[in-house]
Amino acid sequence: MLAFLLSLALAQEVQPEVAETITVEASRDIQFYVAPIRVYNLTETQQIESVVDTDAAYTYSGSYWRNAQVPNDTGGYMPVLLGDRDVMIYNKRSIQYAWDNCNYNRDPLGCAIQNDHFYIETVVHVDDHQLVVKSTMYNSNAQIVSVSRRTDDMIITWIKQQEVTHIQKQDRSGTTNLTHYGKEELPLRWDQPHKLMDRTIQQTMLGLWSNIRLY
């Protein structure tokens, strides 16, 4: 009887359940959206050179992202090329193939937050005395992680206006040099205006990517 009860208990033993295995693969991509360059010309005459390729920030980012650094898992940082990370850089034309769920033309920073990637904006301000190029990189929490700025100032040179006559006299005692200064007029002003050059954008983007530390 006892043997029968033991066999019955063994038959009714509950088999352990096998837990479902869930594999989570974190993306190794680091993605950036680079907005077109915006130019604000605030000069009175609108004659300061302020024309630039609006995609220049995007194309230079494609070269200089290699200056960025990522954690090396030992408390330090290493070049992104050694970090087993893929860097993806998009502009207004290519972003739709990666993320078509947001209007990047209307709210690029908001879209970067929504889709968890970096956002780079470059703005040029021009007035009658100075040109400023500023590029800012935001992370997916809308926090600034890098800023680069370059300026170009108008150069003003004042040219003195005064008649100067040099007279050389020779006599038995030798040669004498005389200088006669006429009436001094108001100086002439020579302006060398500032310009928005492609190399200014290049240097700005190089500064933005240099020594950047990404997560």
C-alpha positions in Angstrom: 0.0 0.0 0.0 2.8 2.3 0.9 4.6 1.6 -2.3 1.4 2.4 -4.3 1.0 5.7 -2.6 4.7 6.6 -3.3 4.3 5.7 -7.0 1.2 7.9 -7.2 2.9 10.8 -5.6 5.8 10.5 -8.1 3.4 10.4 -11.0 1.7 13.6 -9.9 5.0 15.4 -9.3 4.8 18.8 -10.9 7.5 19.3 -13.5 9.4 22.6 -13.2 8.4 25.3 -15.7 11.0 26.5 -18.2 11.2 30.3 -18.0 11.0 32.1 -21.4 14.3 33.5 -22.6 14.3 37.1 -23.8 17.3 38.4 -25.6 17.7 42.2 -25.6 20.1 43.6 -28.1 21.1 47.2 -27.5 21.9 49.2 -30.6 25.6 49.9 -31.1 24.9 52.8 -33.5 25.5 56.4 -32.5 23.3 58.5 -34.6 23.4 62.2 -35.4 21.1 64.5 -37.3 22.9 67.6 -38.7 20.5 70.4 -39.6 21.0 72.7 -42.6 23.1 75.8 -41.7 20.9 78.9 -40.9 22.2 82.3 -41.8 20.9 85.5 -40.2 22.2 88.6 -42.1 21.5 91.6 -39.9 23.6 94.1 -41.8 22.1 97.4 -42.8 23.4 97.2 -46.4 23.1 93.4 -46.8 26.4 93.6 -48.8 28.5 91.4 -46.5 29.4 88.1 -48.0 27.2 85.6 -46.2 26.5 82.8 -48.7 27.5 79.3 -47.8 26.5 75.7 -48.7 23.8 74.9 -46.2 25.0 71.2 -46.1 28.6 72.1 -45.3 28.1 71.3 -41.6 26.8 67.8 -42.6 29.6 67.1 -45.1 32.4 68.2 -42.7 30.8 66.1 -39.9 31.2 63.1 -42.2 35.0 63.7 -42.0 35.5 64.9 -38.4 33.3 62.4 -36.4 36.4 60.2 -36.2 37.8 62.7 -33.6 35.1 61.7 -31.1 35.8 59.4 -28.2 33.7 56.7 -26.4 34.2 54.9 -23.1 36.8 52.1 -23.0 35.1 50.2 -20.1 38.1 50.9 -17.9 37.1 54.4 -16.7 38.7 56.2 -19.7 38.0 56.9 -23.3 39.2 55.8 -26.7 38.7 56.9 -30.3 35.3 56.0 -31.6 36.9 53.9 -34.4 38.3 51.5 -31.7 35.1 51.3 -29.7 33.1 48.8 -31.9 30.5 51.5 -32.5 28.9 52.5 -35.8 28.4 56.2 -36.4 25.5 57.2 -38.5 25.2 60.8 -39.7 22.0 62.0 -41.4 20.9 65.3 -43.0 17.4 66.5 -44.1 17.4 64.2 -47.1 18.6 61.0 -45.6 17.0 61.1 -42.1 13.6 59.9 -43.6 15.2 56.6 -44.4 16.2 56.0 -40.8 13.3 57.8 -39.0 10.1 58.6 -40.8 8.0 59.1 -37.6 8.8 62.7 -37.0 9.0 66.1 -38.9 12.7 67.0 -38.7 12.1 70.2 -40.7 9.6 71.5 -38.1 11.2 70.3 -34.8 14.6 68.7 -35.2 15.6 68.8 -31.6 12.2 67.3 -30.5 12.7 64.5 -33.1 16.2 63.8 -31.8 14.8 63.5 -28.3 12.0 61.2 -29.5 14.3 59.0 -31.5 17.2 59.0 -29.0 20.0 60.4 -31.0 22.2 63.5 -31.2 21.3 66.8 -32.9 23.7 69.3 -34.4 22.7 72.8 -35.4 24.9 75.5 -37.0 23.9 79.1 -37.0 25.6 82.1 -38.6 24.9 85.7 -37.4 26.2 88.6 -39.5 26.1 92.2 -38.6 28.0 95.3 -39.8 31.0 94.6 -37.6 31.3 90.9 -37.0 30.4 87.4 -38.3 29.9 84.6 -35.9 29.5 80.9 -36.7 28.3 78.7 -33.9 27.7 75.0 -34.0 26.0 73.2 -31.0 25.6 69.5 -30.4 22.7 68.3 -28.2 22.2 64.8 -26.8 18.9 63.0 -26.7 18.1 64.7 -23.4 18.4 68.1 -25.1 21.6 68.8 -23.2 24.5 70.6 -24.8 27.6 68.3 -25.1 29.8 70.4 -27.4 29.9 74.0 -28.7 32.3 75.4 -31.3 32.4 79.1 -32.4 34.5 81.0 -34.9 34.4 84.8 -35.6 35.5 87.1 -38.3 35.7 90.9 -37.6 35.7 93.8 -39.9 39.2 95.4 -40.1 39.2 99.2 -40.1 42.4 100.9 -41.2 42.9 104.7 -40.9 45.2 106.2 -43.5 46.9 109.4 -42.6 46.6 112.3 -45.1 49.3 114.8 -44.9 51.6 116.2 -47.6 55.2 115.5 -46.9 58.0 117.0 -49.0 61.6 115.8 -48.8 64.3 118.2 -49.9 67.9 117.4 -50.3 70.4 120.2 -50.3 74.1 120.0 -51.1 76.7 122.6 -50.3 80.4 122.7 -49.4 79.7 121.2 -46.0 77.9 118.2 -47.4 74.4 117.0 -48.0 71.4 118.1 -45.9 68.1 116.4 -45.9 65.0 118.5 -45.1 61.5 117.3 -44.6 58.5 119.6 -44.9 55.1 118.6 -43.5 52.1 120.3 -45.1 48.6 120.6 -43.7 47.2 117.4 -42.3 43.8 116.4 -43.6 41.3 114.0 -42.0 42.4 110.4 -42.3 40.9 108.1 -44.9 39.0 105.1 -43.6 39.7 101.8 -45.3 37.3 99.0 -44.4 38.1 95.3 -45.0 34.7 93.6 -44.5 34.3 90.2 -42.8 33.2 87.3 -45.0 31.5 83.9 -44.5 34.0 81.5 -45.9 33.8 77.8 -46.3 37.0 77.4 -44.2 35.2 79.1 -41.3 32.5 76.4 -41.4 35.3 73.8 -41.7 37.2 75.0 -38.6 33.9 75.3 -36.6 33.0 71.7 -37.3 36.5 70.5 -36.5 36.3 72.3 -33.2 32.9 70.7 -32.5 34.1 67.1 -33.0 37.5 67.4 -31.4 37.7 65.6 -28.0 34.0 64.9 -27.9 33.1 62.1 -25.5 30.0 60.2 -26.4 28.1 57.6 -24.4 
